[in-house]
Amino acid sequence: MTRPPLTLYLAAPRGFCAGVDRAIKIVEMALEKWGAPVYVRHEIVHNKYVVDGLREKGAVFVEELADCPDNRPVIFSAHGVPKSVPAEAARRHMVYVDATCPLVSKVHIEAERHHQNGLQMVMIGHAGHPETIGTMGQLPPGEVLLVETEADVAELEVRDPEKLAFITQTTLSVDDTAGIVAALKARFPAIVGPHKEDICYATTNRQHAVKAIAPRVDALLVIGAPNSSNSRRLVEVASANGCAYAQLVQRADEIDWRALEGIRALGLTAGASAPEVLVNEVIAACRARFDVTLTEVETATENVEFKVPRVLRAPA
């Protein structure tokens, strides 16, 4: 039986970012240094394949520090944690390693600096997301106000409209965030923004690659977890930029092939916490059903690398 032709447009950049790669290395190096079990507060990154692989090596994933014993190392996830978490770990004399992405830490430092200058913070982010909880937890209660939409800006009650600054979650939609920032500046002309955009390079680059592909395809698949903010934003970006059908899948076995019947061009990308092995898995699944012509669409080159914490590095 002749397989139908399919042009598969592969986004580049895609998949692992430097912060995710660093966080995974931290867990692996901690296991090498201290042996199993090593505890990890929250999923180190939002990807089941990655988490399951580390669990098999001896990582134990928990949601709260209270679930960790005092006598085993604990690692804080790439999303960051409120200040109260390392403070409690120190009080309990625990060995802990902070795997917070350096670009998230940059936002934490920014918030602290503005707070010291007497400014109240407005954070653009998603309520309940670990990164948002961690960033808001850098300052005392009431010092960070959360907005998720432009409509939220109109409802904001601030202490002093002349003493405000804003920060953002690092994994947001670039276009949606621009609208919220514009609304903040229109209502609060004196509001101070970050010296450099808080949305991280990897989130921005992956969204730009999807924008380049979306108008050329009948459908687009995003490999990522349902709780991955940056992956979900890629689905939204595809839909907003001319792609008639976009689907988030964790593995090839989740693809809804019935929705792809009759397509001639398919886009494929992966969120920043999805490994390349899952991309290859989806490509293989496509080849089993279609006569695939693979075309890579590269919109940026990434060469960012973050160092692991000193406590895990070999002596010089």
Summary of the structure (lengths in Angstrom):
residues: 316
radius of gyration: 21.0
end to end distance: 60.8
largest distance: 70.5
contacts: 1056
relative contact order: 0.19
helix: 42%
strand: 19%
